[in-house]
Amino acid sequence: MLSKYLSHWLISYFILWFLGYIFNINIIIKYINPYYISIVSFVGYALLLSYYIFIKKYKYEYSLLFIKIVTHTLPLILSYYLIKDKNKYALNNLIVIVIAYLIYTIYINRNIYNTYFSNKPPTNWKDYFNLCKGSEGKYIPFCFLFKDT
């Protein structure tokens, strides 16, 4: 299954572009532009993390927090330095991926409020792995790698 988190969709899209960039796949480099996607992912995560830490008072394990911050910041940094025409197709790409995500959330019977504000996110690795083992694990990023651990 795909992730229930928009940022995972955005980061996966960035990874697709980055692989195209590394291997010089012209069709990917020409039509996929993750610059706005990287901005939305970074800003959205920064706002959400601020809400979790300062309003909800969640305490994160530092290593998990570090990984999450890096995975949401690195695409923006790389996009900024590697993309020559930052505006070409960027808005189209963002709109398409957000619409696809919204359709998927309807398909899996989720909504944005419950995903981000009702359910507490994992704040340490133990919570993350326990979440992966449960029924929600199929909607959590990278849980498929840890299904049998």
C-alpha positions in Angstrom: 0.0 0.0 0.0 1.0 3.6 -0.4 1.6 5.9 2.5 -1.2 7.9 4.2 1.2 10.8 4.6 1.4 13.5 1.9 5.1 14.2 2.6 6.0 10.6 1.8 4.3 10.9 -1.6 6.2 14.1 -2.2 9.5 12.7 -1.1 9.0 9.6 -3.3 8.2 11.8 -6.2 11.5 13.7 -5.5 13.4 10.4 -5.4 12.0 9.5 -8.8 13.3 12.8 -10.2 16.6 12.5 -8.4 17.2 9.0 -9.9 16.3 10.4 -13.3 18.8 13.2 -12.7 21.6 10.9 -11.5 21.1 8.5 -14.5 20.4 11.3 -16.9 17.0 10.1 -18.0 15.9 12.9 -20.2 12.1 12.4 -20.0 12.1 12.5 -16.2 14.4 15.5 -16.1 12.3 17.3 -18.7 8.8 16.8 -17.3 9.2 16.1 -13.6 10.1 19.1 -11.5 10.0 18.6 -7.7 11.0 22.1 -6.7 7.5 23.2 -5.5 6.9 19.7 -4.1 10.1 20.0 -2.0 9.0 23.4 -0.7 5.6 22.2 0.3 7.1 19.1 1.9 9.6 21.1 3.9 7.2 23.9 5.0 4.3 21.5 5.7 6.5 19.3 7.8 8.1 22.2 9.7 4.6 23.6 10.6 3.3 20.1 11.6 6.4 19.4 13.7 6.1 22.8 15.4 2.4 22.0 16.2 3.4 18.6 17.6 6.3 19.9 19.7 5.0 23.2 20.9 1.2 22.7 21.1 0.8 19.0 21.6 4.0 18.8 23.7 5.2 15.6 22.0 8.7 14.5 22.9 10.7 13.0 20.1 13.6 10.6 20.3 16.4 12.6 18.8 17.6 10.1 16.2 14.0 9.7 14.8 13.6 13.4 14.7 16.9 13.8 13.0 16.0 11.3 10.3 12.6 13.0 9.7 14.1 16.5 9.5 16.8 15.3 7.1 14.3 13.5 4.8 12.1 16.6 4.6 15.0 19.1 4.2 17.3 17.3 1.8 14.9 17.3 -1.2 14.6 21.1 -0.9 18.3 21.7 -0.7 19.0 19.4 -3.6 16.2 20.8 -5.7 17.4 24.3 -5.1 20.9 23.6 -6.3 20.2 21.0 -9.1 17.1 22.2 -10.9 18.0 24.9 -13.5 14.4 26.0 -14.4 12.7 25.9 -11.0 9.3 27.0 -12.3 8.9 24.8 -15.4 6.2 22.2 -14.8 6.7 22.6 -11.0 3.2 23.7 -10.3 1.7 21.1 -12.6 3.7 18.4 -10.8 2.5 19.6 -7.4 -1.1 19.8 -8.4 -1.1 16.3 -9.9 0.6 14.6 -6.9 -1.7 16.4 -4.4 -4.8 15.4 -6.4 -3.6 11.8 -6.6 -2.9 11.8 -2.8 -6.4 13.2 -2.1 -8.0 10.5 -4.3 -6.0 7.9 -2.5 -7.1 9.1 0.9 -10.7 8.8 -0.1 -9.9 5.3 -1.5 -8.4 4.1 1.8 -11.2 5.9 3.8 -8.9 8.4 5.6 -8.9 12.1 5.8 -6.2 14.7 6.4 -7.5 15.7 9.9 -7.4 12.2 11.3 -4.1 11.4 9.6 -2.3 14.4 11.0 -4.2 15.7 14.0 -6.2 12.9 15.6 -3.7 10.1 15.6 -0.4 10.6 17.5 2.6 10.0 15.3 5.4 7.7 16.4 7.8 9.7 18.5 10.5 7.1 19.0 11.7 4.0 17.1 9.9 1.6 19.3 6.5 3.3 18.5 7.4 3.3 14.9 8.2 -0.4 14.7 5.1 -1.3 16.8 3.0 0.8 14.4 4.6 -1.1 11.5 3.5 -4.5 13.0 -0.1 -3.4 13.3 -2.8 -3.0 10.7 -1.9 0.7 10.2 1.6 -0.4 9.2 0.6 -0.8 5.6 0.0 3.0 5.4 3.2 4.0 7.2 6.4 4.9 5.2 9.0 2.1 4.9 7.1 -0.3 7.2 7.3 -2.9 4.5 11.0 -3.2 5.2 10.4 -4.0 8.8 7.3 -6.2 8.6 9.0 -9.3 10.0 11.2 -7.6 12.7 
